[in-house]
Amino acid sequence: MKKLLFPFIALLCISCSKEPESLANNDPSKYVLVSDIVWASPNGQDLTLDIYTPKTNKKNYPVIIIFHGGGWLINDKSIMNQMSQYLATNSEYVICNVNYRLLSDNNNTVTLDQIVEDAFGAVIWVKANISNYKGDKQKIAVTGDSAGAHLSAMIVNSSSQLSSDTTFKENLSFTPTYLLDGKTAEEVAIENGLAVQAAILSYGSFDIYEASLRGFETFKNPFWLFSMSKARGIFGDNFNAEKDPEMYKALSPIYNVPKAENKILPPQFFIVGTKDKLTTPELVKEYTKKLESFGHKSEYWEYEDKNHAFLDSGSSFEKNAPEAIKMIINFLDKVFKEE
């Protein structure tokens, strides 16, 4: 199969007017929402998250951390608002909907390794603080769609690749954007502080190296235009995939799957639409086969007649998203019940 030029890019979400949602999809009486909590401020840029807590009066709940899609160039957590509301209405999980930096932020200077560090930092912040919102830090699931699925996969595969040395090009390691006072990145790695108990990866991007070879860093990628930014290298203009392949592979989950005898990965659930032309079923299955060959188990589901970005907020959410989110809830209920 011929690989697509930009298999990982989330579709640009165009907000459309829509009828009010039914209470079956969003019932605010069933949850408490705390919005725009600042969890870190790298280079003075506040990163925020929203937390939804069920009102069913349990002592605590498992936690779902959501990372939005958008090709690492556009969108923010609002694109996952309807998914968060649906989960909060129809399940018993604390939901954390997270903002992270984009490549286009800070005058188009953010690098992709920094975005991964934001995702790592968000997990550490949630574990340190989620008990204040009735979340159980020992029961964490990460999820995201497209670029967000990539970040979730990086958390699963590369959570021990941490260093206090912020020179990524030298050590191919990450310094989480958030760390507890007095705690080093190395100590987090030793303590397995980024461990999660489940992951749901929806139409995800798993090979940054290959995509960069095919033009992600050039004007051929329209998301630079959508973000109103000049196309450039994801590490800056001094690096490229041909000359610095290891840097790009370090950000690609498909090259960082550990063998099961070295590290057992948590249960993972993969979702993709049968009509997805960006992250095709074939590309997602390529990654799940890699997991299987290394001794890991996963579940896979193709959503019939669906294209990319069916979990995003918008006019088609009520038509497209609930069936997939029900599958996600069923998967997580099974994982945490078995625990």
N, C-alpha and C positions, 0 to 999 in steps of 0.2 A: 504493500500500500504506500502510495506517495504521501509523505508527511506534509502537513500544512505549515504554512509560514509562521502563523501565530496561534498555535493550538491552545495557548494558555490564557488568551486575553478575554476578559469578561465583556459581554456586550454592553454598550453604552445604554444606561437606563434613562429613558425619556419619561418624565413624569406626565401622567395623563389624568384628566379629571375622571372620577369614578364614583359610583354609588357608595353610600356609607357601608362599612363592613357589618356583617351580622355579628351578634354576640358569640356565635359559635366559633368565630375566628379571632375575635378580640373582645374580651369581657374584662374591663378594668376592675370590676368588683372582685375578681379572683386573684389579684396580685397587687403587691406594693411596688411602685417604680421609683427608683432614685436615679435621676438623670445627670449626665455630664459631670461625673466624678473625675477630678484630675488625678491620674495615677502616675504620671511622670511628665517632665518638662525638658526634654533634650534640646540643647541649644536654644532654650527659651521658648520652645513650641509646646504648649500644653496639649497633652494627649488625654483623652477622656474616655469614659465608658459608662454605660447604663446598666443598672442591676435591677432585675425583676425577681421578687420573692413571692412564692405562693402563699395564699392565705388559708391553707388547710391545717394550720396549727400543729404541724409536726415539729419536733425538736430541731431537726436539720434536714437538708435535702442535698442530693447530688448536684453537681454544677456543670453547666454547659457554657464554654467560652466560644464566642462567635467572632470570626474574622471575615470581613467583607471582601468582595472581589472588586475588580476594576483595573486589572493589568498593572497593578502597583503604581498607577498614574492618575486615576480618577476615583471618585466616589468617597464616601465615608460611612460611618456606622448606620446612618439613616437608611441606607439601602437594605439593611437587615432588620429594620423596625418591625415590619409586618411578620416576619418569621419569628422574631423575639416575642411579639405579642401573641402569636398563635401558640408557641410553645408554653408561654406563661399561662395561657387560658386553658390549655388542653393537656398539661402534664404537671408533674410534681418535681420540677427542677428549678434551681436558681439559675437565671440566665444572665450572662455577662456579655454585652454587645460592645465591642472594642474598636476604638480608633487607633490607628498607627500612622506613622509618617508615610508620605508618598514620595516617589522619585522626583516629582515636580515641586515639592516643598522647598522652603529655604532657598528661593531663587534657583530652583532646579539643580540643587547640589547634593541631595540625599542619595546615598548609595544603597544597593539592594541588601548588602550585609547588615546595614543599619536597620532596615525594615525587619529583617529576621530578628535582630536584637530587640526590637520593639515587641515582637510576638513573644520572645522568651521572657522579656521583662514583664509583660502583662500576666503571664502564667504565675510568675513569682509573686507579683502584687496580689493577684487573686488568692493564692494560697495563704498569704500573710494576713489578708483582711476579710476574707469571705465569711468567716464565722460571725462577723458583725451583721451579716445579712442572712443568717441561718443556713449558710452553705457549708458543706462537709469538704474540707480540703483534701481528704483522702479519697474522694470520689469525684474526679475531674474528667470531663470529656472535652476535647477540642474539636471544632468544626469550622468549616468555611467553604465558600464556593469559588472556583477558579483560582485567582491569586490567593484568596483566603484558604483554600484547600492546600495550596503549596506551603503556606506558612504553618498550617497544622501538621503537614507531613514533616516539615523541618523540625518541629517540636518533638515529634515521635522519633525521628531517626537520629538527630544530631544534638540532642539535649546534653550530652556529655562533652561536646566539643567546645568547651568554654575556656576563656583566658582573660586575665586582667590586662593583658597587653592588647591595646586597641588597634594594633597594626595588622589588619586582617590579611593583607597581601603577604605578610611574613609567616603567620602561623595558621592561617585558614581556620581561625577560631573566633568565637563570638563573645562579646561582653554585654550581657543583658542590660537593657536600658534602665531597668529598676533592680536594685539589690537592697537587701535589708542592711541597716547600719551595722558596720563591723564585719559583714559577710563578703568574702571575695568570690569571684566567679569560679575559681578553682574549688573552693569549698562547696559551692552549689553543685558542681559536677560530682565531687566525691560523695556527697550526701544524696545524690540522685534527686535533687530538688526540683527538677523540671519534669519528673515522671508524671504521666497522665494514665488514666485507666481505660480510656476509649478514644477513638477518633472517627469522625464521619467526614469523608472527603468527597465533596460534590463537584463533578466535572473539573477535576484539578489539573494543575500544571506541574509536571514532575521532572522536566529536563530543560533547565535554563541554558545549559551549554549549547544544546542542539538548536534551541530557538534563537539564541544570539548569533550563531553561525548563519542563520537564515534571515537575519535582518531586524531583530527586535530593536537594536540600538540605532536604527536609521530612520529616515523620513518615511520609509515604506510602512512602518508601523503607525497607523493613523492615531493611536492613542496619545502620541506626543502632541499631535495637533489638537485632539480633544481636550488635553490638559493645558493647551496654550503654552507649550514648552518646546524648546529646541531639542531635537533628537541628539542623543549623546550616549556615551558608554555608561553602563549601570554602575561601574566603579570610577567613572570619570573618563576623560578622553585619553589618558595615558595607558589604558589597558584594553585588550580585546580578546575574544574567545580563541582566536587562532594563536596568538602569542602567549596568552596566559590561561590555558585551558583549566588548570587545577583550581583557579579562583572561581571559575564558572561552575565547575563540577562540584565544588564544595557547597554551592547554593542549590544543587539539583538533587532532590530526594532519591532519584533513581540510581545515583552513583553512591549513595550513602546508606543503603540498606544493610544493617548488620546481619551476620549469620546467627541463626537461632541459638547456637551453642555459646555465643558470646553475649547476646542480649535478646531476651524475649520481648517482642513488641506487643503492645496492647491490642485488644480486638479492634478491627478496623472495618468500616462499612463504606463501600464505594458506590456512588450514584452518578449516572450519566444519561442524558437523553439519547434516544435512538437516532434523532435527526441532528445531533450536535455536530456542526462542521468546524468548530474551534478546538475543543477538547473532545475528540471523537471517541466512541466506544473502543475502537482499536487501540488508541493511545492509552486509555485508562487500563485496558486489559493487559497491555504491555507491562505496565507497572505492577499490576496484581500478580502477573506471572513471575516477575522478579521477586516479589515477596514470597511467593510459593516456593520458588527454587532455592531460597535461602532458609526455608523451614518455617515460614510464618503463615498463619491462617487469616483469611479475610472473607468478607461477604461482599457480593457484587449484585447490583440491580440496575437494569436498564429501564428507563421511564419511556414507555411507548409514545411515539409521535411528538416528543418534546425536543426543543432546541436548547441552546445555551441559556443560562441565567434565569431559569424558571423559579428559583427561590427568591429572587429579588423583589423588593417592594415595587408596586406599580399597578396599573389597571388590570393586569391579567393575573395578579397574585391569587385571588380567590378561585380562579379557574384552574390554575396550574400547580400551585404550591402545596395545598393541604395533603394530597395523596402522598407526596414525597415526605412531608414532615411527619405524617403518621408512620411511615416506614422507619424514619429516624427514631421516633419515640419508642416504637416496638423494639428496635435494636438495642437502644439504651436501657429500656426496662429489663430486657433479658440479661444484658451485661451486669447490671447492678444487682439484679435479683440473684444471679448466680454467685456474686461475691458474698 
